[in-house]
Amino acid sequence: MMNNLVLAAVLLLAQDPADALQAEIDALKAPKVAWREIAWKSCLFDGLRESREKSKPVLLWVFIDRPVDDARC
């Protein structure tokens, strides 16, 4: 943890602010996360086709951007 803080401080002093911020963000990320290895599909039909071919389940992620005070549901 201390090494990461020292690295971040050195990067902040050595680079322009945008590069330093990006380096700090990259240092905080886990190096290998399983969900980043998934070839996500943006088309449901492509995902269903691949699921059927590989005999794997489908995870459907749906996000609806609606106001918090929307009383329709």
C-alpha positions as CSV (number, residue, x, y, z in Angstrom):
1,M,0.0,0.0,0.0
2,M,2.8,2.4,0.9
3,N,4.6,1.6,-2.3
4,N,1.5,2.6,-4.3
5,L,1.3,5.9,-2.5
6,V,5.0,6.6,-3.1
7,L,4.6,5.7,-6.8
8,A,1.5,7.9,-7.1
9,A,3.3,10.8,-5.5
10,V,6.3,10.4,-7.9
11,L,4.0,10.2,-10.9
12,L,2.2,13.3,-9.8
13,L,5.4,15.3,-9.6
14,A,6.9,13.9,-12.8
15,Q,4.0,14.2,-15.3
16,D,1.3,16.6,-16.4
17,P,-1.9,16.3,-14.3
18,A,-3.9,14.3,-16.8
19,D,-1.2,11.6,-17.2
20,A,-0.6,11.4,-13.5
21,L,-4.3,11.0,-12.8
22,Q,-4.6,8.2,-15.4
23,A,-1.5,6.5,-13.9
24,E,-3.0,6.6,-10.5
25,I,-6.3,5.2,-11.8
26,D,-4.4,2.4,-13.6
27,A,-2.5,1.6,-10.4
28,L,-5.7,1.1,-8.4
29,K,-7.2,-1.3,-10.9
30,A,-6.9,-5.1,-10.3
31,P,-4.5,-6.5,-12.9
32,K,-6.7,-9.4,-14.1
33,V,-10.4,-9.5,-13.5
34,A,-12.5,-12.3,-14.9
35,W,-15.4,-10.1,-16.2
36,R,-12.9,-8.1,-18.3
37,E,-12.0,-11.2,-20.2
38,I,-15.6,-11.8,-21.4
39,A,-16.3,-10.9,-25.0
40,W,-19.4,-8.8,-24.2
41,K,-22.1,-8.6,-26.9
42,S,-24.2,-5.5,-27.5
43,C,-26.7,-7.4,-29.6
44,L,-28.9,-9.9,-27.7
45,F,-29.2,-12.2,-30.8
46,D,-25.4,-12.5,-31.1
47,G,-25.2,-13.4,-27.4
48,L,-28.0,-16.0,-27.7
49,R,-26.4,-17.5,-30.8
50,E,-23.0,-17.8,-29.1
51,S,-24.6,-19.1,-25.9
52,R,-26.3,-21.9,-27.9
53,E,-23.1,-22.7,-29.8
54,K,-21.0,-23.0,-26.6
55,S,-23.8,-24.4,-24.3
56,K,-23.2,-21.6,-21.9
57,P,-25.7,-19.4,-20.0
58,V,-26.6,-15.8,-21.0
59,L,-26.3,-12.9,-18.6
60,L,-28.6,-10.1,-19.7
61,W,-27.7,-6.7,-18.3
62,V,-30.4,-4.1,-18.8
63,F,-30.1,-0.5,-17.7
64,I,-33.0,2.0,-18.0
65,D,-32.1,5.6,-17.3
66,R,-35.2,7.0,-15.7
67,P,-35.6,9.7,-13.1
68,V,-35.7,8.6,-9.4
69,D,-39.1,10.3,-8.9
70,D,-40.7,8.5,-11.9
71,A,-43.8,6.9,-10.4
72,R,-44.8,4.7,-13.5
73,C,-43.3,1.6,-11.9
